[in-house]
Amino acid sequence: MAAGDTAQAPPARDPRERGATVWLTGLPSSGKTTLAFALAERLRAEGHEVEVLDGDEIRAFLSGGLGFGKEDRHTNVTRIGFVAQRLASHGVKVLAPVIAPYAESRAAVRERHAAHGTEFLEIHVATPVALCSARDVKGLYAKQAAGEMSGLTGVDDPYEAPENPELRIQTQGRSVAESAAELHTFLTERDLA
């Protein structure tokens, strides 16, 4: 470089080209999937490639033979994490609204992302169990209360809430739009939106 020349930083990468996995964890009926689809709509409108890996859909099509014991839940979560990391590594914003009740499973997904240099953001959709039970989108809390099922995450099966998520969204008393806006602002601050 000749005297007097100044080095220029490479141009900033367009946030629409940056992939990442945004993992939304929380209790059943906490609002994870609703929030993911609201955010996905906004990101797509801004020109981002977005994929929502809904936990229920993955269970039906990728993990259909698995049960709900700890080992099978771990396998399900790591499978979703594998798909998410592969998509995110190709510039896709992956929104994964998946309960993922065990910290160990979420850590395994985070480690896979780190090993491949892919961004992973853990978002805790922190909705109190009483509100989740009142929403009871799938009727799970009613079935558990009636003794028709057991192993409901956060009621009679463990849910290990993240200790240090990148973001904790309190949904009680807030609209979906408000929660989605908070998450969008967070992604903007991370240069992802």
C-alpha positions as CSV (number, residue, x, y, z in Angstrom):
1,M,0.0,0.0,0.0
2,A,1.4,3.4,-1.0
3,A,2.1,6.1,1.6
4,G,-1.1,8.1,2.2
5,D,-3.4,5.3,1.2
6,T,-5.9,4.4,3.8
7,A,-7.2,0.9,4.3
8,Q,-10.9,0.5,3.8
9,A,-13.0,-1.9,5.7
10,P,-14.9,-4.5,3.7
11,P,-18.5,-3.5,3.0
12,A,-20.9,-4.5,5.7
13,R,-22.9,-7.6,4.8
14,D,-26.6,-7.0,4.1
15,P,-28.6,-8.3,7.0
16,R,-30.9,-10.0,4.5
17,E,-28.0,-12.3,3.5
18,R,-27.1,-13.4,7.1
19,G,-28.4,-16.7,8.3
20,A,-29.1,-17.5,11.9
21,T,-31.2,-19.9,14.0
22,V,-33.6,-18.1,16.3
23,W,-34.7,-20.9,18.8
24,L,-37.9,-20.0,20.6
25,T,-38.2,-22.2,23.7
26,G,-41.1,-22.1,26.2
27,L,-43.9,-24.1,27.7
28,P,-46.7,-25.6,25.6
29,S,-49.2,-22.8,24.5
30,S,-46.7,-20.1,25.5
31,G,-47.0,-18.4,22.1
32,K,-43.8,-19.7,20.4
33,T,-45.3,-20.7,17.1
34,T,-47.6,-17.7,16.9
35,L,-44.7,-15.4,17.5
36,A,-42.5,-17.2,15.0
37,F,-45.0,-16.9,12.2
38,A,-45.7,-13.2,13.0
39,L,-41.9,-12.5,12.9
40,A,-41.5,-14.6,9.7
41,E,-44.1,-12.6,7.9
42,R,-42.4,-9.3,8.8
43,L,-38.9,-10.6,7.9
44,R,-40.2,-11.9,4.5
45,A,-41.7,-8.6,3.7
46,E,-38.3,-7.1,4.3
47,G,-36.7,-9.5,1.8
48,H,-35.3,-12.1,4.1
49,E,-35.2,-15.8,3.4
50,V,-37.1,-17.3,6.3
51,E,-38.0,-20.9,7.3
52,V,-40.1,-21.8,10.3
53,L,-39.3,-25.2,11.7
54,D,-42.4,-25.8,13.8
55,G,-41.9,-28.4,16.5
56,D,-45.3,-30.1,15.8
57,E,-44.7,-30.4,12.1
58,I,-41.2,-31.8,12.7
59,R,-42.5,-34.4,15.1
60,A,-45.0,-35.5,12.5
61,F,-42.6,-35.7,9.5
62,L,-39.0,-36.0,10.8
63,S,-39.4,-37.5,14.2
64,G,-42.6,-39.5,13.9
65,G,-41.3,-42.6,15.6
66,L,-40.1,-40.9,18.7
67,G,-41.9,-40.8,22.0
68,F,-41.8,-38.1,24.7
69,G,-39.2,-39.6,27.1
70,K,-36.1,-37.6,27.8
71,E,-33.9,-39.5,25.3
72,D,-36.5,-39.2,22.5
73,R,-37.0,-35.5,23.2
74,H,-33.3,-35.0,23.0
75,T,-33.1,-36.8,19.7
76,N,-36.0,-34.7,18.3
77,V,-34.3,-31.4,19.4
78,T,-30.9,-32.3,18.0
79,R,-32.5,-33.3,14.7
80,I,-34.3,-30.0,14.4
81,G,-31.0,-28.3,15.4
82,F,-29.2,-30.1,12.6
83,V,-31.7,-29.0,10.0
84,A,-31.7,-25.4,11.4
85,Q,-27.9,-25.2,11.3
86,R,-27.7,-26.4,7.7
87,L,-30.4,-23.9,6.6
88,A,-28.9,-21.0,8.6
89,S,-25.4,-21.7,7.1
90,H,-26.9,-20.9,3.7
91,G,-28.2,-17.5,4.7
92,V,-31.7,-18.5,5.9
93,K,-33.3,-17.0,9.0
94,V,-34.5,-20.1,10.8
95,L,-37.2,-19.6,13.4
96,A,-37.6,-22.8,15.5
97,P,-40.6,-22.6,17.9
98,V,-39.7,-25.8,19.8
99,I,-40.3,-26.5,23.5
100,A,-36.9,-28.2,23.9
101,P,-37.4,-28.7,27.6
102,Y,-33.9,-29.8,28.6
103,A,-31.0,-27.3,28.8
104,E,-28.6,-30.1,27.8
105,S,-30.4,-30.5,24.4
106,R,-30.5,-26.8,23.7
107,A,-26.8,-26.6,24.6
108,A,-26.0,-29.5,22.1
109,V,-27.8,-27.5,19.4
110,R,-25.9,-24.3,20.3
111,E,-22.6,-26.3,20.2
112,R,-23.3,-27.6,16.8
113,H,-24.0,-24.1,15.5
114,A,-20.8,-22.8,17.1
115,A,-18.7,-25.6,15.6
116,H,-19.9,-24.6,12.2
117,G,-19.7,-20.8,12.7
118,T,-23.4,-20.4,12.5
119,E,-25.3,-17.9,14.7
120,F,-27.6,-19.4,17.3
121,L,-29.9,-17.2,19.4
122,E,-31.9,-18.7,22.2
123,I,-35.2,-16.8,22.9
124,H,-37.2,-17.7,26.0
125,V,-40.9,-17.1,25.5
126,A,-41.6,-16.7,29.2
127,T,-45.3,-17.2,29.6
128,P,-46.5,-18.3,33.1
129,V,-47.9,-21.8,33.2
130,A,-51.3,-20.5,34.4
131,L,-51.6,-18.4,31.2
132,C,-50.5,-21.3,29.1
133,S,-53.1,-23.4,30.7
134,A,-55.8,-20.8,30.1
135,R,-54.8,-20.6,26.4
136,D,-54.5,-24.4,26.1
137,V,-54.3,-24.2,22.3
138,K,-54.2,-28.0,21.9
139,G,-56.2,-29.0,24.9
140,L,-53.1,-30.6,26.6
141,Y,-53.6,-28.9,29.9
142,A,-57.3,-30.0,30.1
143,K,-56.3,-33.6,29.2
144,Q,-53.6,-33.6,31.9
145,A,-55.9,-32.2,34.5
146,A,-58.5,-34.8,33.6
147,G,-55.9,-37.6,34.0
148,E,-56.1,-38.5,30.3
149,M,-52.4,-37.9,29.8
150,S,-49.2,-37.4,31.7
151,G,-45.8,-36.0,30.9
152,L,-47.0,-32.5,30.1
153,T,-43.9,-30.3,30.0
154,G,-43.9,-27.8,32.8
155,V,-46.7,-29.5,34.7
156,D,-45.8,-33.1,35.5
157,D,-42.7,-33.3,33.3
158,P,-39.6,-31.0,33.6
159,Y,-39.1,-27.8,31.8
160,E,-35.6,-26.3,32.4
161,A,-36.0,-22.6,31.6
162,P,-32.9,-21.0,30.0
163,E,-30.7,-19.3,32.6
164,N,-29.0,-16.9,30.1
165,P,-31.0,-16.7,26.9
166,E,-30.0,-14.0,24.4
167,L,-33.5,-12.6,24.9
168,R,-36.4,-13.4,27.4
169,I,-39.8,-12.2,26.1
170,Q,-42.5,-11.7,28.7
171,T,-45.8,-12.3,26.8
172,Q,-48.3,-11.8,29.6
173,G,-50.4,-8.7,29.0
174,R,-48.8,-8.1,25.6
175,S,-50.1,-8.6,22.1
176,V,-48.5,-10.9,19.6
177,A,-47.5,-7.7,17.6
178,E,-45.8,-6.2,20.6
179,S,-43.8,-9.4,21.3
180,A,-42.9,-9.8,17.6
181,A,-41.8,-6.1,17.5
182,E,-39.5,-6.7,20.5
183,L,-37.9,-9.7,18.8
184,H,-37.6,-7.8,15.5
185,T,-35.8,-5.0,17.4
186,F,-33.5,-7.5,19.0
187,L,-32.6,-9.0,15.6
188,T,-32.1,-5.5,14.2
189,E,-29.6,-4.7,17.0
190,R,-27.8,-8.0,16.1
191,D,-27.6,-6.8,12.5
192,L,-29.9,-9.7,11.4
193,A,-33.0,-7.6,10.4
